[in-house]
Amino acid sequence: MSVTVEIYSTGQLPAERSEIIAAVEHALADKSGDWQVSILGSQSSDQWEMKILGSNQFERSYVLEGSAGEHQPIAIARIVSRILGKS
């Protein structure tokens, strides 16, 4: 299993980016296959677009709302787990 996490234009400091990457990797730790997660920020709003690609042609998108606390690493990990059908 491999997990690739890419984060673009979010304005995050390197330490914050590392926390997000670690949280996403942890959320995908028990999944088989190769996974790609990309998070793309926006300069015009507090919405980030997250896209998850995985095995068996898995593909989902989600908009992370900063005003709802969804830019926090633990929130992102919970959302990834929920999208994957884990509790």
C-alpha positions in Angstrom: 0.0 0.0 0.0 1.2 3.5 -0.7 -0.3 6.8 0.1 0.6 10.1 -1.7 -0.7 13.3 -0.2 -0.3 16.6 -2.1 -1.3 20.0 -0.7 -1.4 23.1 -2.9 -2.2 26.8 -2.2 -3.5 26.4 1.3 -1.2 28.8 3.0 -0.2 26.2 5.6 3.2 26.3 7.3 5.4 23.2 6.7 4.6 21.8 10.2 0.9 22.2 9.6 1.2 20.5 6.2 3.1 17.6 7.8 0.3 17.2 10.4 -2.3 17.0 7.7 -0.3 14.5 5.7 0.3 12.3 8.8 -3.5 12.4 9.6 -4.5 11.4 6.1 -1.9 8.6 6.0 -3.2 7.3 9.4 -6.8 7.4 8.1 -5.7 5.3 5.1 -3.3 3.0 7.0 -5.5 -0.1 6.9 -6.6 0.3 3.2 -4.9 -1.9 0.6 -3.8 -0.5 -2.8 -2.4 2.8 -3.8 -4.1 6.0 -2.7 -3.7 9.6 -3.8 -5.1 12.5 -1.9 -4.9 16.1 -3.1 -5.9 19.2 -1.3 -6.2 22.4 -3.3 -6.7 25.7 -1.5 -8.3 28.8 -2.8 -7.2 32.4 -2.5 -10.7 33.7 -2.8 -12.4 31.6 -0.1 -11.8 29.4 2.9 -12.8 26.3 0.9 -10.3 23.7 0.0 -11.1 21.0 -2.5 -10.0 17.5 -1.5 -9.9 14.6 -4.0 -9.3 11.0 -3.0 -8.3 8.4 -5.6 -7.8 4.8 -4.7 -7.9 1.2 -5.6 -10.8 -0.3 -7.6 -11.3 3.1 -9.4 -12.3 4.7 -6.1 -12.8 8.5 -6.6 -14.4 11.0 -4.3 -14.3 14.8 -3.9 -15.1 16.9 -0.9 -15.0 20.6 -0.1 -13.3 21.3 3.2 -14.9 24.4 4.9 -12.4 26.4 7.0 -15.2 28.2 8.8 -16.5 24.8 9.9 -13.1 23.7 11.3 -12.5 21.3 8.4 -8.9 22.6 7.8 -7.7 20.9 11.0 -5.7 17.7 10.6 -8.0 15.7 12.9 -11.1 16.9 11.0 -9.6 16.0 7.7 -8.8 12.5 8.9 -12.3 12.1 10.2 -13.7 13.2 6.8 -11.4 10.8 4.9 -12.5 7.9 7.2 -16.2 8.9 6.8 -15.8 9.0 3.0 -14.2 5.5 3.1 -17.1 4.2 5.1 -15.2 3.8 8.3 -16.5 5.0 11.7 
